[in-house]
Amino acid sequence: MPASPWTLAGDKAILKRPGISAELDLKRPGLGLHNLKVAGQCWEAARLLGVTWGDASDQPHAVSDGYVRGEDLIATYAEEARRPFAPQVYWRVGNPPPPADGGAGLQIELLVSVQTQVLDAEPRMTALSAVRASEFLYLEDEAAGRFAALEPGTDLPPSAACLLVRLADSPLSYVEMVHPRDFNPGHLSVAQSGENWTIRHTLIACRMEKGVIIRVRLRGGIVPRSRDVDAAAGLYEAFSHAALPLSA
């Protein structure tokens, strides 16, 4: 069996793939992947695929169980009085990257599930990513694989389930997408401050009953800028047809 790309020591995880490394703090899942280093370049401002609940993205949470299984880093959080539901979060590394011909340099799937032991709960969980970007695009036409630029100060259209971010001072781009079964256009927001862009997907925001499990999927990818549109469209098409993993 191939070695896992994750190394876990306590609540601190390290991700290593050829040319890519990152850290993840299970106690602060809102930070997501941080301290990224890609192709020898440090992405100091980047925070990818964090998961938030509560008042702050870096709020610490008690981890009831955290472990590595193959290409998965898994964290479970116990119910609390102020949060009567138990989140479980998977950060799942995709298949090893293909040659640098426009394919993905890295793929990570974020799987979030919640359940509750109370009769009525209302979980709200949000995925958060932040990057420095020179250009921000969204998938305008899925059938044609066509992307359009998002102009500063304008709102995303309802179809924007796949986002393509051309990173500042880098030959790479970042792609982020919600599975079409889980996408709600009213739950996506993008904020810009100079070159800094923040993406928020409200993944779960509903009432749930005891015994019910809600699962949502989101995927991110790092792709070469030279063919990022084709790569992003291909990633989204593959994700759209991907079945929910049995282990989620």
C-alpha positions in Angstrom: 0.0 0.0 0.0 1.4 3.4 -0.9 2.5 5.7 2.0 -0.2 8.2 3.1 0.4 11.8 2.0 -0.6 12.8 5.6 1.5 12.7 8.7 -0.4 13.4 12.0 1.2 14.2 15.3 -1.3 15.1 18.0 -3.7 17.5 16.4 -1.2 18.8 13.8 -1.2 17.3 10.3 1.4 17.7 7.5 0.5 17.1 3.9 3.3 16.2 1.5 3.1 15.5 -2.2 5.8 16.0 -4.8 6.3 19.7 -5.0 3.6 20.5 -2.5 3.4 20.7 1.3 0.9 22.2 3.7 -0.2 22.1 7.3 -3.6 21.5 8.9 -4.6 22.0 12.6 -7.5 19.8 13.5 -8.3 22.0 16.5 -8.7 24.9 14.2 -10.4 23.4 11.1 -11.4 26.9 9.9 -7.8 27.6 8.9 -7.9 24.7 6.5 -4.7 24.0 4.6 -2.2 26.7 5.4 1.6 27.3 5.3 1.4 26.1 1.8 4.5 25.6 -0.3 4.0 24.8 -4.0 6.8 24.3 -6.5 9.2 26.1 -4.2 6.9 29.1 -3.7 5.4 30.0 -0.3 1.7 30.9 -0.4 1.7 33.0 2.7 -1.8 34.3 2.4 -3.5 31.1 1.2 -6.0 29.2 3.4 -7.7 26.4 1.5 -10.7 24.3 2.4 -11.3 25.3 5.9 -14.5 24.4 7.8 -16.1 26.8 10.2 -18.8 26.9 12.7 -19.2 29.3 15.6 -18.1 32.9 15.6 -14.5 32.8 14.2 -12.7 30.9 11.5 -9.8 30.2 13.8 -11.9 29.3 16.9 -10.5 26.1 18.6 -12.7 23.0 18.8 -12.2 19.9 20.9 -11.3 16.9 18.7 -13.0 13.7 19.9 -11.1 11.6 17.3 -8.5 12.4 14.6 -6.7 9.9 12.5 -5.2 9.2 9.0 -6.6 6.4 6.8 -4.9 6.1 3.5 -5.3 9.4 1.7 -7.9 10.6 4.2 -7.3 12.9 7.2 -10.4 12.5 9.4 -11.5 14.6 12.4 -14.7 14.1 14.5 -15.9 16.7 16.9 -18.1 16.0 19.9 -21.5 17.6 20.5 -21.4 20.7 22.8 -24.1 22.5 24.7 -23.8 25.5 22.3 -23.5 23.1 19.3 -25.8 20.1 19.7 -24.5 18.3 16.6 -21.4 16.3 15.9 -19.4 17.3 12.7 -17.1 14.9 11.0 -14.7 16.3 8.4 -12.6 14.4 5.8 -9.8 16.1 3.9 -9.2 13.5 1.1 -6.3 13.8 -1.3 -7.0 12.7 -4.8 -5.1 10.4 -7.1 -1.4 11.3 -7.7 -1.1 14.2 -10.1 -0.5 13.3 -13.8 2.4 14.9 -15.8 2.3 18.6 -16.1 0.2 18.7 -19.3 -2.7 20.7 -17.9 -3.9 18.1 -15.4 -4.3 18.8 -11.7 -1.2 19.3 -9.6 -3.2 18.5 -6.5 -6.8 17.5 -5.8 -8.4 17.6 -2.3 -12.0 16.7 -1.6 -13.6 18.1 1.5 -16.4 15.9 2.9 -18.5 17.3 5.8 -21.1 15.4 7.6 -23.2 16.1 10.7 -25.5 14.2 13.0 -27.3 15.0 16.3 -28.6 13.2 19.3 -31.2 15.8 20.1 -34.7 15.9 18.8 -34.1 19.2 16.9 -30.9 20.9 15.8 -30.0 23.6 13.2 -26.4 23.1 12.2 -24.6 25.7 10.1 -21.3 24.8 8.6 -19.3 26.9 6.1 -16.3 26.1 3.9 -13.7 28.9 3.7 -10.8 29.5 1.3 -8.6 32.6 0.9 -6.1 33.3 -1.8 -4.2 36.2 -3.5 -5.4 36.3 -7.1 -4.9 38.3 -10.2 -8.1 37.1 -11.9 -11.3 35.4 -10.7 -13.5 33.4 -13.0 -16.6 31.2 -12.7 -18.0 28.4 -14.9 -20.6 30.2 -17.0 -21.5 27.4 -19.4 -20.9 23.8 -18.2 -21.8 22.2 -21.5 -19.3 24.3 -23.4 -16.7 24.4 -20.6 -16.7 28.2 -20.8 -15.6 30.4 -17.9 -16.2 34.1 -17.5 -14.4 36.7 -15.4 -16.0 38.0 -12.3 -15.8 41.8 -12.3 -15.1 43.5 -8.9 -18.2 44.6 -7.1 -20.5 42.3 -9.1 -22.4 39.2 -7.8 -21.9 35.7 -8.9 -24.6 34.2 -11.1 -26.7 31.3 -9.8 -24.8 28.8 -11.9 -21.4 29.4 -10.3 -20.8 26.1 -8.7 -17.2 26.0 -10.0 -14.7 28.8 -9.5 -11.3 29.4 -11.1 -8.8 31.6 -9.4 -5.7 32.7 -11.2 -3.1 33.2 -8.4 -1.1 36.4 -8.2 2.6 36.0 -9.0 2.3 32.3 -9.7 2.1 30.1 -12.9 -0.7 28.2 -11.2 -4.4 28.5 -10.7 -6.8 27.3 -7.9 -10.1 25.6 -8.7 -12.9 25.2 -6.1 -16.3 23.6 -6.7 -19.3 22.2 -4.8 -20.9 19.0 -6.0 -24.0 20.0 -8.0 -26.3 17.9 -5.8 -25.1 20.1 -2.8 -24.8 23.5 -4.5 -27.1 26.3 -3.4 -26.3 29.6 -5.2 -27.6 31.6 -2.2 -25.0 29.9 0.0 -22.0 31.1 -1.9 -20.3 34.5 -1.4 -17.0 36.0 -2.7 -15.3 39.0 -1.1 -12.4 40.9 -2.6 -9.9 43.3 -0.9 -7.1 44.2 -3.4 -5.6 40.9 -4.5 -7.0 39.0 -1.6 -10.1 37.0 -2.3 -12.2 35.0 0.2 -14.6 32.3 -0.9 -17.4 31.2 1.5 -19.7 28.2 0.8 -22.4 27.6 3.4 -22.4 23.9 3.1 -25.1 23.0 5.7 -27.8 25.3 7.0 -31.0 23.5 7.9 -33.0 21.9 10.7 -32.3 18.3 11.4 -33.7 15.6 13.6 -32.1 12.9 15.7 -30.7 10.0 13.7 -30.4 12.0 10.5 -27.0 12.4 8.8 -26.3 15.2 6.4 -23.3 15.0 4.1 -21.9 17.6 1.7 -18.9 17.6 -0.7 -16.6 20.2 -2.0 -13.4 19.8 -4.1 -10.3 22.0 -4.6 -7.5 21.6 -7.1 -4.2 23.3 -8.0 -3.7 23.3 -11.8 -1.2 24.9 -14.2 -2.2 28.3 -15.5 -1.3 27.4 -19.1 -4.4 25.1 -19.4 -6.4 26.0 -16.4 -9.8 26.4 -18.1 -9.7 23.0 -19.7 -8.3 21.5 -16.4 -11.0 23.2 -14.3 -13.8 22.1 -16.6 -12.5 18.5 -16.6 -12.3 18.4 -12.8 -15.8 19.7 -12.5 -17.2 17.2 -15.0 -15.5 14.3 -13.2 -16.7 15.6 -9.8 -20.2 16.0 -11.0 -20.4 12.3 -11.9 -18.5 11.0 -8.8 -20.5 8.9 -6.4 -20.5 9.7 -2.7 -17.6 7.7 -1.2 -18.9 4.8 0.9 -16.5 5.7 3.7 -17.9 9.2 4.2 
